Amino acid sequence: MLSFNKLEYKERLEKTKQRMVAEGIDVLLVTDPANMSYLTGYNAWSFYVHQLLVVIIDEEQPFWIGRGQDASAAKHTTWLDDTHIIPYDDDYVQSTVKHPMDFVCDILREKKQDKLTIGVEMDAYYFTARNYVQLTSGLPNATFKDGTNLVNWVRIVKSDQEIEYIKRAAKIAEKAMGAAVDSINEGVRQCDVVAAISHAQISGTEDFGGDYPSIVPLLPTGEKTSACHLTWTDDVFNDGDPVIIELAGCYKRYHAPLARTVVVGKPTDQMQHIAAAVIEGLNAALDVARPGVTCEEIELAWRKSIEKSGIKKESRIGYSIGLNYPPDWGEHTASLRPRDYTILKPNMTFHLIPGIWLENVGIEISESFRVTENGCEVLADFPRELLIQPNIRLA
């Protein structure tokens, strides 16, 4: 069930170890599900219980530690041998008496790693305060260091195989966005549009199916488009409603997000003004995206473009994307914003989403792109415009 050959996983592990050495970390505890998958292939909906990888500098393979009933998933989806898959008993699960990190402490002591410098992903979603308390109290002779995003930065430049998966995800995103736009109309329920999106996301194309995305379809409608992260209701669309659609295609856990805005009926002058500014700024940002430029420079191109419209945007306009699990498809590394001096390299991938959210209305039009040798490649092929449904001609 491996999504990549074993050699690629080993290369990823070696790059991770090099970063560990550079940061003075002897042992890295990896709790981010995407990082676990990146290094080993592990892929299961088991991240609601405590699980991790133990990466030790002089060990050829990491150790997977997780719930006993998930050990079979590790055997099916990873390149690890059985001696590197270590299950804990089920009485550790959601117990008030014992904790899975106690078990991890026992393993580290057994392997004589309990007096070294141990990196932990302190700001990862699935590393809890209780995890830290149990580890530090159970390993008093160890030195703990923040290893947040250490593996994420290894992930930021994609292999050719990863790029192929992201391109497939983009094809799925095209299909899902098409399903959304085609189903939106006056009197249609929001939930029925999202059902069409979800069907397209999972069914994929005739050549390949889709995976579940890390974020559900977002569908703020009407004045609620001023709030970018709302989902859907069972309300119907009304004439004049703007509808923001933000979704992603996902293939083998690799994402290609895409956002568009649809208006039911005729858009207002304000909507058209904002959309024109967003599109012009998005194009300006894409025009400067190439190897050697910084994330800050891309945002600056956007900012200079929209200054002419009188519109301001305080939040970032994009972020790196790729492999991930709920609740996010972003990689938590580079952001397209001021003072981010990350230099773009070929095969980095980003979601460029320069949305504008005003007090009474919002417009989102986004693109995912890959940095190429000489510029950038937009991954999805979908009309980059304010969409009208039904497709009426504007006066």
Phi, psi and omega in degrees: 000006182296135179277345180222162178285160186299326180299319180296319177298319180293323177295320177298318180296319180295319177296323177295316179296324177297320177292323177301313180299315181298330182260007176072034181250126179271323183227132179243126176261113186257111181251345178293122183302325179293321179291323175299315180293319182300320184274334186230341187095356185304129186211099177203156176275069183235008185284359175279350170245165184287130178208157180194168168251142172252111178260118181246133187309314186262014175260133182292328180237149170287165172256127171270129176235125181196183181301142184306316184287351176262356180298326178296324177297322177295323179291325182281328192248350183248169176266007183284146174278169187298331182287346179254014174244110189240108181270152171251156183293156186289344180285357172279341188286120176049043180265148174267358185253321181226162186224144180304331178290337172297319178296318178299318177302317179300317180296317181294323176295317181300325182266010176058043177247013191272358180241021185252185176269120186248123177268138177229148181276080192295335181250019176280150184302324188257014172255112189265166175300323178295322176306311183296318180298314182293322180291314183290326178283328182278341180232069186294341182265000179270156172254125182260139182225147181287118178249022180304132175067010178299311179288325180305319181289334172293324184288342194295329175262121188270151171282167179299324179293321176297319179298320178299319178295320179293323177296322176295320177300323179295322176297321177293321178299319177303313182295318181293319178294321177299318178297321180295309183297318182295331185266347179283130175192165179300131179090350178278141178282143178302318183297330179287328175294316180294327175298321178294320177299310184297321178299316180294322180297319185276321181289331176068219181249178177296333184270334181203144179273172181255167177249168176286134179282160182287339177234137178290162177302134177260136188214054175297141189226147178064222179295340180289353174294349174288347179246112194283340189248032175274151178264227186237166173230187173260016174291157177265158176282142179246159179302131180093353181291127163279146181226118174271131176242115173238124184211180174213146162275149181222130178223121183049042177075005177264136190247149169225095181287158180204135177230142174217162176239131179245142173245130176277106185094213186267128178288153175284166176300323180297316179299316180295322179297313180296314182299318180298319179294318180297315182295316179298317180292321178297316178298320179296320179294316179297326182296331182262353183286113180197164177303139177098338177274161180261162175303321180300321182294326177294316179296324180296320178299319176298313186295319178296325180292314186280348178303329181294334183273349183081008181262141176239149177223123184269331185276166180299159181251008178171177187195161179288148183225169175161236181285130174193171179231164177307143015255023188208146174257358176281154183270351178068032178241260184282140175234144177275092183197165178302145177068015167260108187263017176302129181269128181292140178230155178305140179074014161282149180230139185225153167256113179264107187228078182277059181291152176240126180236105178265183187296327186242354183199153176225153177227128174236128171219116188229165174219143167264139181221155175251137173283126180259188180292331186236354183187231177215158181239118175287132193273325180257149178247095181214140184311125181266080185200167171286118188269141182245131180222120000291165189284079180271158176271133180282142179292000000 
